[in-house]
Every structure is written in C-alpha cells, then in structure tokens.
C-alpha cells in the first residue's frame, strides 16, 4: 500500500509527514483491499485542511476532508472518518451476500417427497 503526501500553500515538516503516515498506516492496515492513499495537506490563513483519497480493489474509492485550527487534530479527525467509511463499505459488501435464501439440496428433496 502506498501513501502519497502532497502539500498546498505551505511546506510540510518531517514530523508532520511521519504523523500522517503513522496514523493512516494504522487505519489502513486493517483493510487489505486498499491499494493507494493520497493525502493533500492545505493551509489557508489559520485553517489546516486535510483531504484523503483512498483507492482500492473492486472500485473502492473513499474521500474524506477535515479542517481545524491544528494540523494534528485535522489528521486525527480525517483518519477516524476514513476508518468509519472503510468499515461501512466493508460491512455493505459482507451483508449483501444471499446465503440465507439458499436451501440445501437434501432439504429440497425432502420437501418434494412430502408433497408427493
């Protein structure tokens, strides 16, 4: 999995890069379908905006954006938001399987024998 970090309107320190990488790597390691994450860090006056775009297998694309007065707080909030969205998409994929509606062949033959 690749995490690409880009900045707009400001330079990023190494500590900020390591914090972003550590937070996102911890969140994304639970989801093996994720192939790529792009983080855009933006600073406008006193606002720090973090955008995260996650792409993965099976047409997975998740976008999250957070802003606050502190860059580290924005990173923490956006990591929680990405985790929530990834969990929701994984739960949707698991819940849509139609295992409950299938009947076993032995049960179907038994029903046919009782009807005759």
N, CA, C and O atoms as a GROMACS GRO file, in nm:
protein
  464
    1UNK      N    1   0.085  -0.117   0.000
    1UNK     CA    2   0.000   0.000   0.000
    1UNK      C    3   0.090   0.124   0.000
    1UNK      O    4   0.188   0.131   0.073
    2UNK      N    5   0.052   0.219  -0.083
    2UNK     CA    6   0.130   0.341  -0.099
    2UNK      C    7   0.054   0.458  -0.039
    2UNK      O    8  -0.066   0.474  -0.063
    3UNK      N    9   0.122   0.541   0.039
    3UNK     CA   10   0.064   0.664   0.093
    3UNK      C   11   0.145   0.780   0.037
    3UNK      O   12   0.263   0.795   0.067
    4UNK      N   13   0.080   0.861  -0.045
    4UNK     CA   14   0.144   0.976  -0.108
    4UNK      C   15   0.097   1.102  -0.036
    4UNK      O   16  -0.023   1.121  -0.017
    5UNK      N   17   0.190   1.189   0.005
    5UNK     CA   18   0.156   1.311   0.079
    5UNK      C   19   0.196   1.432  -0.005
    5UNK      O   20   0.310   1.444  -0.049
    6UNK      N   21   0.099   1.522  -0.026
    6UNK     CA   22   0.118   1.642  -0.104
    6UNK      C   23   0.077   1.762  -0.020
    6UNK      O   24  -0.014   1.752   0.063
    7UNK      N   25   0.144   1.877  -0.041
    7UNK     CA   26   0.105   1.997   0.033
    7UNK      C   27   0.068   2.108  -0.063
    7UNK      O   28   0.118   2.115  -0.176
    8UNK      N   29  -0.020   2.194  -0.017
    8UNK     CA   30  -0.058   2.315  -0.091
    8UNK      C   31  -0.034   2.435  -0.001
    8UNK      O   32  -0.068   2.432   0.117
    9UNK      N   33   0.024   2.537  -0.056
    9UNK     CA   34   0.041   2.666   0.009
    9UNK      C   35   0.128   2.664   0.135
    9UNK      O   36   0.129   2.762   0.209
   10UNK      N   37   0.200   2.557   0.161
   10UNK     CA   38   0.287   2.552   0.278
   10UNK      C   39   0.384   2.436   0.265
   10UNK      O   40   0.360   2.343   0.188
   11UNK      N   41   0.491   2.442   0.339
   11UNK     CA   42   0.585   2.331   0.345
   11UNK      C   43   0.547   2.240   0.461
   11UNK      O   44   0.498   2.286   0.565
   12UNK      N   45   0.571   2.113   0.442
   12UNK     CA   46   0.538   2.016   0.545
   12UNK      C   47   0.667   1.975   0.614
   12UNK      O   48   0.767   1.948   0.549
   13UNK      N   49   0.663   1.972   0.747
   13UNK     CA   50   0.780   1.927   0.821
   13UNK      C   51   0.785   1.773   0.822
   13UNK      O   52   0.685   1.707   0.793
   14UNK      N   53   0.900   1.720   0.854
   14UNK     CA   54   0.915   1.575   0.858
   14UNK      C   55   0.831   1.513   0.969
   14UNK      O   56   0.781   1.401   0.953
   15UNK      N   57   0.814   1.583   1.080
   15UNK     CA   58   0.732   1.529   1.189
   15UNK      C   59   0.585   1.520   1.147
   15UNK      O   60   0.516   1.424   1.184
   16UNK      N   61   0.538   1.617   1.070
   16UNK     CA   62   0.400   1.610   1.021
   16UNK      C   63   0.383   1.495   0.923
   16UNK      O   64   0.281   1.426   0.927
   17UNK      N   65   0.482   1.473   0.836
   17UNK     CA   66   0.474   1.362   0.742
   17UNK      C   67   0.471   1.228   0.814
   17UNK      O   68   0.392   1.140   0.780
   18UNK      N   69   0.558   1.214   0.915
   18UNK     CA   70   0.560   1.086   0.988
   18UNK      C   71   0.431   1.066   1.066
   18UNK      O   72   0.384   0.953   1.078
   19UNK      N   73   0.374   1.174   1.121
   19UNK     CA   74   0.248   1.162   1.194
   19UNK      C   75   0.135   1.118   1.100
   19UNK      O   76   0.057   1.029   1.134
   20UNK      N   77   0.126   1.179   0.982
   20UNK     CA   78   0.023   1.143   0.885
   20UNK      C   79   0.042   0.999   0.840
   20UNK      O   80  -0.054   0.923   0.833
   21UNK      N   81   0.165   0.963   0.810
   21UNK     CA   82   0.192   0.827   0.762
   21UNK      C   83   0.159   0.724   0.871
   21UNK      O   84   0.101   0.620   0.841
   22UNK      N   85   0.196   0.752   0.994
   22UNK     CA   86   0.169   0.658   1.104
   22UNK      C   87   0.020   0.641   1.128
   22UNK      O   88  -0.028   0.530   1.146
   23UNK      N   89  -0.053   0.753   1.129
   23UNK     CA   90  -0.198   0.746   1.153
   23UNK      C   91  -0.270   0.668   1.044
   23UNK      O   92  -0.349   0.579   1.073
   24UNK      N   93  -0.241   0.702   0.918
   24UNK     CA   94  -0.310   0.636   0.807
   24UNK      C   95  -0.268   0.491   0.791
   24UNK      O   96  -0.351   0.406   0.759
   25UNK      N   97  -0.141   0.462   0.813
   25UNK     CA   98  -0.096   0.323   0.802
   25UNK      C   99  -0.165   0.236   0.907
   25UNK      O  100  -0.201   0.122   0.879
   26UNK      N  101  -0.183   0.290   1.027
   26UNK     CA  102  -0.252   0.215   1.132
   26UNK      C  103  -0.397   0.188   1.095
   26UNK      O  104  -0.450   0.080   1.123
   27UNK      N  105  -0.463   0.286   1.033
   27UNK     CA  106  -0.603   0.270   0.994
   27UNK      C  107  -0.616   0.175   0.875
   27UNK      O  108  -0.702   0.088   0.874
   28UNK      N  109  -0.530   0.191   0.776
   28UNK     CA  110  -0.544   0.118   0.650
   28UNK      C  111  -0.494  -0.026   0.656
   28UNK      O  112  -0.527  -0.105   0.568
   29UNK      N  113  -0.416  -0.062   0.756
   29UNK     CA  114  -0.364  -0.198   0.761
   29UNK      C  115  -0.474  -0.300   0.789
   29UNK      O  116  -0.456  -0.419   0.761
   30UNK      N  117  -0.585  -0.258   0.845
   30UNK     CA  118  -0.697  -0.348   0.872
   30UNK      C  119  -0.779  -0.379   0.746
   30UNK      O  120  -0.864  -0.467   0.749
   31UNK      N  121  -0.753  -0.307   0.638
   31UNK     CA  122  -0.830  -0.323   0.515
   31UNK      C  123  -0.736  -0.364   0.401
   31UNK      O  124  -0.670  -0.278   0.342
   32UNK      N  125  -0.728  -0.493   0.371
   32UNK     CA  126  -0.632  -0.540   0.270
   32UNK      C  127  -0.666  -0.499   0.127
   32UNK      O  128  -0.579  -0.507   0.040
   33UNK      N  129  -0.789  -0.457   0.099
   33UNK     CA  130  -0.828  -0.419  -0.036
   33UNK      C  131  -0.772  -0.282  -0.076
   33UNK      O  132  -0.774  -0.248  -0.194
   34UNK      N  133  -0.725  -0.204   0.019
   34UNK     CA  134  -0.674  -0.069  -0.011
   34UNK      C  135  -0.539  -0.081  -0.079
   34UNK      O  136  -0.448  -0.149  -0.030
   35UNK      N  137  -0.526  -0.013  -0.194
   35UNK     CA  138  -0.401  -0.016  -0.269
   35UNK      C  139  -0.324   0.115  -0.261
   35UNK      O  140  -0.201   0.115  -0.269
   36UNK      N  141  -0.394   0.227  -0.246
   36UNK     CA  142  -0.331   0.357  -0.262
   36UNK      C  143  -0.405   0.460  -0.178
   36UNK      O  144  -0.528   0.458  -0.170
   37UNK      N  145  -0.331   0.550  -0.114
   37UNK     CA  146  -0.390   0.661  -0.040
   37UNK      C  147  -0.314   0.789  -0.076
   37UNK      O  148  -0.191   0.791  -0.077
   38UNK      N  149  -0.388   0.894  -0.104
   38UNK     CA  150  -0.329   1.023  -0.136
   38UNK      C  151  -0.376   1.124  -0.033
   38UNK      O  152  -0.497   1.143  -0.015
   39UNK      N  153  -0.283   1.190   0.033
   39UNK     CA  154  -0.313   1.287   0.137
   39UNK      C  155  -0.273   1.425   0.085
   39UNK      O  156  -0.160   1.444   0.041
   40UNK      N  157  -0.365   1.521   0.091
   40UNK     CA  158  -0.338   1.658   0.050
   40UNK      C  159  -0.351   1.746   0.174
   40UNK      O  160  -0.458   1.755   0.233
   41UNK      N  161  -0.242   1.810   0.211
   41UNK     CA  162  -0.240   1.897   0.327
   41UNK      C  163  -0.239   2.042   0.279
   41UNK      O  164  -0.152   2.082   0.201
   42UNK      N  165  -0.336   2.120   0.324
   42UNK     CA  166  -0.353   2.257   0.277
   42UNK      C  167  -0.358   2.350   0.397
   42UNK      O  168  -0.417   2.317   0.501
   43UNK      N  169  -0.298   2.467   0.383
   43UNK     CA  170  -0.303   2.570   0.487
   43UNK      C  171  -0.355   2.698   0.426
   43UNK      O  172  -0.299   2.749   0.329
   44UNK      N  173  -0.463   2.752   0.484
   44UNK     CA  174  -0.521   2.878   0.439
   44UNK      C  175  -0.541   2.965   0.563
   44UNK      O  176  -0.628   2.937   0.646
   45UNK      N  177  -0.463   3.068   0.575
   45UNK     CA  178  -0.461   3.157   0.693
   45UNK      C  179  -0.444   3.073   0.819
   45UNK      O  180  -0.336   3.021   0.844
   46UNK      N  181  -0.551   3.059   0.898
   46UNK     CA  182  -0.540   2.985   1.023
   46UNK      C  183  -0.607   2.848   1.017
   46UNK      O  184  -0.614   2.777   1.117
   47UNK      N  185  -0.655   2.812   0.899
   47UNK     CA  186  -0.721   2.682   0.884
   47UNK      C  187  -0.624   2.580   0.825
   47UNK      O  188  -0.548   2.611   0.733
   48UNK      N  189  -0.628   2.461   0.879
   48UNK     CA  190  -0.547   2.350   0.828
   48UNK      C  191  -0.645   2.245   0.775
   48UNK      O  192  -0.725   2.189   0.850
   49UNK      N  193  -0.636   2.219   0.645
   49UNK     CA  194  -0.730   2.130   0.578
   49UNK      C  195  -0.655   2.006   0.532
   49UNK      O  196  -0.549   2.014   0.470
   50UNK      N  197  -0.712   1.891   0.562
   50UNK     CA  198  -0.655   1.763   0.520
   50UNK      C  199  -0.759   1.692   0.434
   50UNK      O  200  -0.874   1.673   0.475
   51UNK      N  201  -0.718   1.651   0.315
   51UNK     CA  202  -0.803   1.571   0.227
   51UNK      C  203  -0.735   1.437   0.206
   51UNK      O  204  -0.614   1.431   0.184
   52UNK      N  205  -0.811   1.329   0.213
   52UNK     CA  206  -0.758   1.195   0.192
   52UNK      C  207  -0.843   1.126   0.086
   52UNK      O  208  -0.966   1.126   0.093
   53UNK      N  209  -0.776   1.068  -0.014
   53UNK     CA  210  -0.842   0.991  -0.118
   53UNK      C  211  -0.783   0.851  -0.112
   53UNK      O  212  -0.662   0.833  -0.129
   54UNK      N  213  -0.869   0.752  -0.089
   54UNK     CA  214  -0.826   0.613  -0.078
   54UNK      C  215  -0.884   0.536  -0.195
   54UNK      O  216  -1.004   0.544  -0.223
   55UNK      N  217  -0.799   0.460  -0.263
   55UNK     CA  218  -0.844   0.377  -0.374
   55UNK      C  219  -0.802   0.233  -0.349
   55UNK      O  220  -0.698   0.206  -0.289
   56UNK      N  221  -0.887   0.141  -0.396
   56UNK     CA  222  -0.856   0.001  -0.375
   56UNK      C  223  -0.924  -0.088  -0.476
   56UNK      O  224  -0.979  -0.042  -0.576
   57UNK      N  225  -0.920  -0.216  -0.448
   57UNK     CA  226  -0.979  -0.316  -0.535
   57UNK      C  227  -1.131  -0.304  -0.537
   57UNK      O  228  -1.191  -0.245  -0.447
   58UNK      N  229  -1.192  -0.359  -0.641
   58UNK     CA  230  -1.338  -0.365  -0.656
   58UNK      C  231  -1.400  -0.226  -0.657
   58UNK      O  232  -1.504  -0.205  -0.594
   59UNK      N  233  -1.339  -0.133  -0.727
   59UNK     CA  234  -1.390   0.003  -0.746
   59UNK      C  235  -1.408   0.077  -0.614
   59UNK      O  236  -1.501   0.156  -0.599
   60UNK      N  237  -1.322   0.052  -0.519
   60UNK     CA  238  -1.327   0.120  -0.389
   60UNK      C  239  -1.263   0.258  -0.403
   60UNK      O  240  -1.147   0.269  -0.442
   61UNK      N  241  -1.338   0.361  -0.371
   61UNK     CA  242  -1.285   0.498  -0.371
   61UNK      C  243  -1.354   0.573  -0.259
   61UNK      O  244  -1.476   0.588  -0.257
   62UNK      N  245  -1.274   0.620  -0.165
   62UNK     CA  246  -1.327   0.691  -0.049
   62UNK      C  247  -1.255   0.825  -0.038
   62UNK      O  248  -1.133   0.832  -0.051
   63UNK      N  249  -1.332   0.930  -0.014
   63UNK     CA  250  -1.276   1.064   0.003
   63UNK      C  251  -1.322   1.119   0.137
   63UNK      O  252  -1.438   1.105   0.175
   64UNK      N  253  -1.230   1.183   0.207
   64UNK     CA  254  -1.262   1.245   0.335
   64UNK      C  255  -1.187   1.377   0.346
   64UNK      O  256  -1.075   1.391   0.297
   65UNK      N  257  -1.251   1.474   0.410
   65UNK     CA  258  -1.192   1.607   0.424
   65UNK      C  259  -1.225   1.661   0.562
   65UNK      O  260  -1.339   1.653   0.608
   66UNK      N  261  -1.124   1.716   0.628
   66UNK     CA  262  -1.143   1.776   0.760
   66UNK      C  263  -1.060   1.903   0.769
   66UNK      O  264  -0.956   1.916   0.705
   67UNK      N  265  -1.110   1.998   0.850
   67UNK     CA  266  -1.034   2.120   0.874
   67UNK      C  267  -1.049   2.161   1.019
   67UNK      O  268  -1.153   2.139   1.081
   68UNK      N  269  -0.942   2.222   1.071
   68UNK     CA  270  -0.943   2.273   1.208
   68UNK      C  271  -0.829   2.373   1.222
   68UNK      O  272  -0.760   2.404   1.124
   69UNK      N  273  -0.810   2.423   1.343
   69UNK     CA  274  -0.703   2.519   1.368
   69UNK      C  275  -0.567   2.452   1.384
   69UNK      O  276  -0.464   2.518   1.372
   70UNK      N  277  -0.566   2.322   1.411
   70UNK     CA  278  -0.442   2.250   1.436
   70UNK      C  279  -0.427   2.138   1.331
   70UNK      O  280  -0.522   2.064   1.305
   71UNK      N  281  -0.309   2.126   1.271
   71UNK     CA  282  -0.285   2.027   1.167
   71UNK      C  283  -0.298   1.885   1.222
   71UNK      O  284  -0.354   1.798   1.156
   72UNK      N  285  -0.246   1.861   1.343
   72UNK     CA  286  -0.250   1.727   1.401
   72UNK      C  287  -0.393   1.686   1.434
   72UNK      O  288  -0.429   1.569   1.420
   73UNK      N  289  -0.474   1.781   1.480
   73UNK     CA  290  -0.615   1.750   1.508
   73UNK      C  291  -0.689   1.715   1.379
   73UNK      O  292  -0.773   1.625   1.378
   74UNK      N  293  -0.658   1.786   1.272
   74UNK     CA  294  -0.720   1.757   1.142
   74UNK      C  295  -0.683   1.617   1.094
   74UNK      O  296  -0.767   1.546   1.040
   75UNK      N  297  -0.559   1.578   1.114
   75UNK     CA  298  -0.514   1.445   1.073
   75UNK      C  299  -0.587   1.337   1.152
   75UNK      O  300  -0.630   1.237   1.096
   76UNK      N  301  -0.601   1.358   1.282
   76UNK     CA  302  -0.670   1.260   1.366
   76UNK      C  303  -0.817   1.246   1.326
   76UNK      O  304  -0.870   1.135   1.318
   77UNK      N  305  -0.882   1.359   1.300
   77UNK     CA  306  -1.023   1.355   1.261
   77UNK      C  307  -1.044   1.287   1.127
   77UNK      O  308  -1.136   1.208   1.111
   78UNK      N  309  -0.958   1.318   1.030
   78UNK     CA  310  -0.975   1.260   0.897
   78UNK      C  311  -0.942   1.110   0.901
   78UNK      O  312  -1.002   1.033   0.826
   79UNK      N  313  -0.849   1.067   0.985
   79UNK     CA  314  -0.819   0.924   0.998
   79UNK      C  315  -0.939   0.849   1.054
   79UNK      O  316  -0.970   0.739   1.009
   80UNK      N  317  -1.008   0.909   1.152
   80UNK     CA  318  -1.129   0.847   1.207
   80UNK      C  319  -1.239   0.840   1.101
   80UNK      O  320  -1.311   0.740   1.093
   81UNK      N  321  -1.251   0.944   1.021
   81UNK     CA  322  -1.354   0.947   0.918
   81UNK      C  323  -1.327   0.841   0.810
   81UNK      O  324  -1.420   0.774   0.764
   82UNK      N  325  -1.201   0.826   0.770
   82UNK     CA  326  -1.165   0.725   0.670
   82UNK      C  327  -1.191   0.585   0.725
   82UNK      O  328  -1.242   0.499   0.654
   83UNK      N  329  -1.157   0.563   0.851
   83UNK     CA  330  -1.181   0.433   0.913
   83UNK      C  331  -1.330   0.400   0.914
   83UNK      O  332  -1.369   0.288   0.884
   84UNK      N  333  -1.412   0.497   0.949
   84UNK     CA  334  -1.557   0.477   0.953
   84UNK      C  335  -1.611   0.444   0.814
   84UNK      O  336  -1.694   0.354   0.799
   85UNK      N  337  -1.565   0.517   0.712
   85UNK     CA  338  -1.613   0.493   0.576
   85UNK      C  339  -1.568   0.358   0.523
   85UNK      O  340  -1.645   0.289   0.456
   86UNK      N  341  -1.444   0.319   0.552
   86UNK     CA  342  -1.395   0.189   0.507
   86UNK      C  343  -1.469   0.075   0.576
   86UNK      O  344  -1.501  -0.026   0.513
   87UNK      N  345  -1.497   0.091   0.704
   87UNK     CA  346  -1.571  -0.012   0.777
   87UNK      C  347  -1.712  -0.026   0.720
   87UNK      O  348  -1.763  -0.137   0.706
   88UNK      N  349  -1.775   0.087   0.687
   88UNK     CA  350  -1.910   0.084   0.631
   88UNK      C  351  -1.910   0.015   0.494
   88UNK      O  352  -1.999  -0.065   0.466
   89UNK      N  353  -1.812   0.045   0.410
   89UNK     CA  354  -1.808  -0.017   0.278
   89UNK      C  355  -1.781  -0.167   0.288
   89UNK      O  356  -1.836  -0.246   0.211
   90UNK      N  357  -1.696  -0.207   0.383
   90UNK     CA  358  -1.670  -0.350   0.402
   90UNK      C  359  -1.795  -0.421   0.455
   90UNK      O  360  -1.825  -0.532   0.412
   91UNK      N  361  -1.867  -0.358   0.547
   91UNK     CA  362  -1.990  -0.418   0.600
   91UNK      C  363  -2.096  -0.432   0.493
   91UNK      O  364  -2.170  -0.530   0.493
   92UNK      N  365  -2.105  -0.336   0.402
   92UNK     CA  366  -2.200  -0.348   0.292
   92UNK      C  367  -2.168  -0.467   0.204
   92UNK      O  368  -2.259  -0.540   0.164
   93UNK      N  369  -2.043  -0.487   0.173
   93UNK     CA  370  -2.003  -0.598   0.087
   93UNK      C  371  -2.032  -0.732   0.154
   93UNK      O  372  -2.070  -0.828   0.086
   94UNK      N  373  -2.016  -0.740   0.285
   94UNK     CA  374  -2.041  -0.865   0.356
   94UNK      C  375  -2.190  -0.889   0.372
   94UNK      O  376  -2.234  -1.003   0.362
   95UNK      N  377  -2.269  -0.785   0.398
   95UNK     CA  378  -2.410  -0.802   0.426
   95UNK      C  379  -2.493  -0.836   0.303
   95UNK      O  380  -2.604  -0.887   0.318
   96UNK      N  381  -2.444  -0.810   0.183
   96UNK     CA  382  -2.525  -0.831   0.063
   96UNK      C  383  -2.517  -0.973   0.008
   96UNK      O  384  -2.572  -0.999  -0.099
   97UNK      N  385  -2.453  -1.061   0.076
   97UNK     CA  386  -2.448  -1.199   0.028
   97UNK      C  387  -2.578  -1.269   0.062
   97UNK      O  388  -2.634  -1.247   0.169
   98UNK      N  389  -2.627  -1.352  -0.029
   98UNK     CA  390  -2.758  -1.414  -0.014
   98UNK      C  391  -2.746  -1.558   0.036
   98UNK      O  392  -2.805  -1.649  -0.024
   99UNK      N  393  -2.674  -1.581   0.139
   99UNK     CA  394  -2.657  -1.715   0.191
   99UNK      C  395  -2.785  -1.763   0.259
   99UNK      O  396  -2.814  -1.882   0.255
  100UNK      N  397  -2.861  -1.675   0.319
  100UNK     CA  398  -2.980  -1.713   0.394
  100UNK      C  399  -3.092  -1.764   0.303
  100UNK      O  400  -3.176  -1.843   0.347
  101UNK      N  401  -3.095  -1.721   0.179
  101UNK     CA  402  -3.204  -1.758   0.089
  101UNK      C  403  -3.181  -1.891   0.018
  101UNK      O  404  -3.273  -1.943  -0.045
  102UNK      N  405  -3.065  -1.946   0.027
  102UNK     CA  406  -3.036  -2.072  -0.040
  102UNK      C  407  -3.084  -2.188   0.046
  102UNK      O  408  -3.078  -2.182   0.169
  103UNK      N  409  -3.130  -2.292  -0.020
  103UNK     CA  410  -3.170  -2.413   0.052
  103UNK      C  411  -3.077  -2.526   0.011
  103UNK      O  412  -3.029  -2.531  -0.102
  104UNK      N  413  -3.054  -2.615   0.102
  104UNK     CA  414  -2.969  -2.729   0.073
  104UNK      C  415  -3.045  -2.827  -0.015
  104UNK      O  416  -3.168  -2.834  -0.011
  105UNK      N  417  -2.971  -2.901  -0.094
  105UNK     CA  418  -3.032  -2.997  -0.185
  105UNK      C  419  -3.109  -3.104  -0.109
  105UNK      O  420  -3.217  -3.144  -0.152
  106UNK      N  421  -3.056  -3.150   0.003
  106UNK     CA  422  -3.123  -3.252   0.083
  106UNK      C  423  -3.257  -3.200   0.137
  106UNK      O  424  -3.356  -3.274   0.138
  107UNK      N  425  -3.262  -3.075   0.180
  107UNK     CA  426  -3.387  -3.016   0.229
  107UNK      C  427  -3.488  -3.003   0.116
  107UNK      O  428  -3.607  -3.026   0.137
  108UNK      N  429  -3.443  -2.965  -0.003
  108UNK     CA  430  -3.533  -2.950  -0.118
  108UNK      C  431  -3.592  -3.084  -0.158
  108UNK      O  432  -3.711  -3.093  -0.186
  109UNK      N  433  -3.509  -3.191  -0.161
  109UNK     CA  434  -3.559  -3.324  -0.196
  109UNK      C  435  -3.657  -3.374  -0.090
  109UNK      O  436  -3.755  -3.442  -0.122
  110UNK      N  437  -3.631  -3.341   0.034
  110UNK     CA  438  -3.720  -3.383   0.142
  110UNK      C  439  -3.856  -3.315   0.129
  110UNK      O  440  -3.959  -3.377   0.154
  111UNK      N  441  -3.858  -3.189   0.091
  111UNK     CA  442  -3.984  -3.116   0.069
  111UNK      C  443  -4.061  -3.177  -0.047
  111UNK      O  444  -4.184  -3.188  -0.042
  112UNK      N  445  -3.990  -3.217  -0.153
  112UNK     CA  446  -4.057  -3.280  -0.268
  112UNK      C  447  -4.118  -3.413  -0.231
  112UNK      O  448  -4.227  -3.445  -0.278
  113UNK      N  449  -4.051  -3.491  -0.148
  113UNK     CA  450  -4.103  -3.621  -0.106
  113UNK      C  451  -4.228  -3.605  -0.019
  113UNK      O  452  -4.319  -3.687  -0.026
  114UNK      N  453  -4.233  -3.500   0.062
  114UNK     CA  454  -4.350  -3.478   0.148
  114UNK      C  455  -4.470  -3.429   0.067
  114UNK      O  456  -4.584  -3.455   0.105
  115UNK      N  457  -4.446  -3.359  -0.042
  115UNK     CA  458  -4.557  -3.307  -0.124
  115UNK      C  459  -4.620  -3.416  -0.209
  115UNK      O  460  -4.738  -3.405  -0.244
  116UNK      N  461  -4.545  -3.519  -0.244
  116UNK     CA  462  -4.596  -3.626  -0.331
  116UNK      C  463  -4.676  -3.723  -0.257
  116UNK      O  464  -4.726  -3.819  -0.316
   0.00000   0.00000   0.00000
